[in-house]
Amino acid sequence: MKYMIKSLSDKITAAIVYLILAELVVAMFLAIDCMADYHFYAADSGTYAMQEALRVKTGSEFETAERCVAAACSGAPDAALLAQFDPEISNVVFFAEDASGAPLMSSLGPEETFDPATQAAYTATRPFSVCDSSGAVHTGTIRLCIRKGLPAHDSYRLAAGLIRMAEIIRYPILGLLVVLVLASILVLGMLMSSIGRKSDKNPDAMPERFIDKIPFDALLLIMAAIVGFVTMLIVLTSVADIKTSNLVLWNAIVLLLSFIISATLLLFSITLATRIKYGHVYRNTLIFKAIAGLRKKRGKANEGYFKVPFVGKALITIGATALLEILTTLYFLFQYRTHEAGRLSEFKFTYYAIFQLLVVSIIGALFFMMTINLYHLRVSSKRLAQGDLAHEDDTNILFGDFREISEDFEDIKDDMIRALEEKNRSTEMRNELIANISHDIKTPLTSIINYADIISSGGCDDEELRNYLGVISHQSQKLNGLLQSLIEVSKLNSGNLKASFETLDIVLYLSQLADECSPALAEKELEAETDFPEEAVLIRCDSTLLWRVFENLIGNICKYALPGTRVYIGVERKADCAEITFRNTSAQRITLTEEELLERFRRNDKSRGGGGNGLGLSIAKSFTELQNGTFALHVDGDLFKTTLTFPLAQDAGEEQ
């Protein structure tokens, strides 16, 4: 399963999207809460919301009307205040009456009429008491009316439009809230799945982030304290009547505080996902460290719950959770049943609900992660069953036993790949073996048969007879060498060839080799140059196998080196090994790579032309490794260099 969130910019974008979605969820919840307060979800939603809005909004209009009455009682009416009730810009009409019920003033113009009984959508009365300029007190009643149809474009008409819109979206907004909640959970889940990628250099080391280093139980307490403190602030703002006095301010405060909660939960989710993927959830806790310390002192480290198989862990976890749920439920039920009041209002539902929410959140998160892990393993196993070995699994989302199962799948896939490669290589080698063996055996055998027939015919003199016998002898030796190489290859493949180790002075050994090979090198017009240290260099090896290695290397040089050049043989003592080098100049430019030259029966007539059978270097490499040494080739144009490394003998006094 591929995830879109991979790069750092994608993760930052996902985190921002989650925070925006979380704020939208809170905003939708506040809107639903406000509509519930105004009875939008009740049977009287058509009238209550408008009546309540008009009641709240007319408070400031009463104050303005009182100032108009006070100015009129002082004998200096305030035209600017009365202009606020102009029917062109306001849907409010007020009438003021004195204590005896006689009309005192109104906001109507000289030619305007208004019947509250038929033309008012809402009417409210309020007593007033004002002082005029002489200090006399005037009392009476102000009646405030809102015109039907709201013809003027004022705040009342705007409120009516908002109320009508709220009636339309009151139910769709519930669905939108569900969608936003699911979207925020999805984004958070994707972010948790892609977070905490392992380093190729050190896959077991957690990222160097401060929050990931905090013990998990301590971090859980810190996060709970932050969320609890912010939640308490939200509750205090509601108790302090901010919600009823200034709804917009209260909503802004709640959105700001909820952003802090969302950011806290985001950080907690990210570090939780990282800890789960690296298996550091329970190990990086103060409780685990304390228990591990006690167990270590008693010699019982890495035992107990963490060594239980996966099924056992699941049963223990489910059983412990179920038992905790049952005990908690019984406790709260006992508290309710034994309470002296016996009222449901006395039931500590808040604590019970918080506990249940916490348990459901933890179980839901674990179930979500386990579902993703199981789906990932299902896809991996299906691809493996279908033979898709090129697919690279993303194990960043896996944790615990699921990661171990995925690693087992990877091991199986690697074994299958190696088996297929070995099968293909064996098939290729078998075909090449048949072709090469057929050619390499047929050529000398044909010469032997032909010259034997000529000798048998009796038609050749003594000189020709000696020449023919020499050819037969040369071809027989060549055929014998090929058969010996095949026998050695067969022993190597079957594992029947064993090394008999002894301590050997490699300097003395190579000096003897150079002396014995001088005639063969001189015949090919090659000159040997040696570079040996003066002191002895002792190694542990099998002298017979080592001689075969050097014999193959010298034979390879004689076949392919450029005549008239030097052959360099050197020994260098290292800290814990001896390094032996053979260097020569090839007669042709070498076009094959080091790996191709070491393949059995691999020859290139252009660059490696000669009488070789393609087994010499392969056998030399295998014999070297059989003696715990290393064999390396280096080619550069026509330069051919072989480096053999053997460990030094531990005891210089051992028998040589």
CORDANOR-V460287 format. One record per helix or strand of 3 or more residues. SS is the DSSP state (@ for helix, = for strand). FROM is the first residue (numbers start at 1). LEN is the number of residues. If there is no record, write none. Layout:
<<SS;FROM;LEN> <SS;FROM;LEN>>
This chain:
<<@;8;30> <@;45;29> <@;79;5> <=;92;7> <=;103;4> <@;116;4> <=;120;12> <=;137;11> <@;155;15> <@;172;23> <@;210;4> <@;216;24> <@;242;4> <@;247;32> <@;286;13> <@;304;4> <@;310;28> <@;344;3> <@;349;37> <@;400;58> <@;462;33> <=;502;4> <@;506;18> <=;527;5> <=;538;4> <@;543;18> <=;566;8> <=;577;10> <@;594;4> <@;616;11> <=;630;7> <=;639;10>>
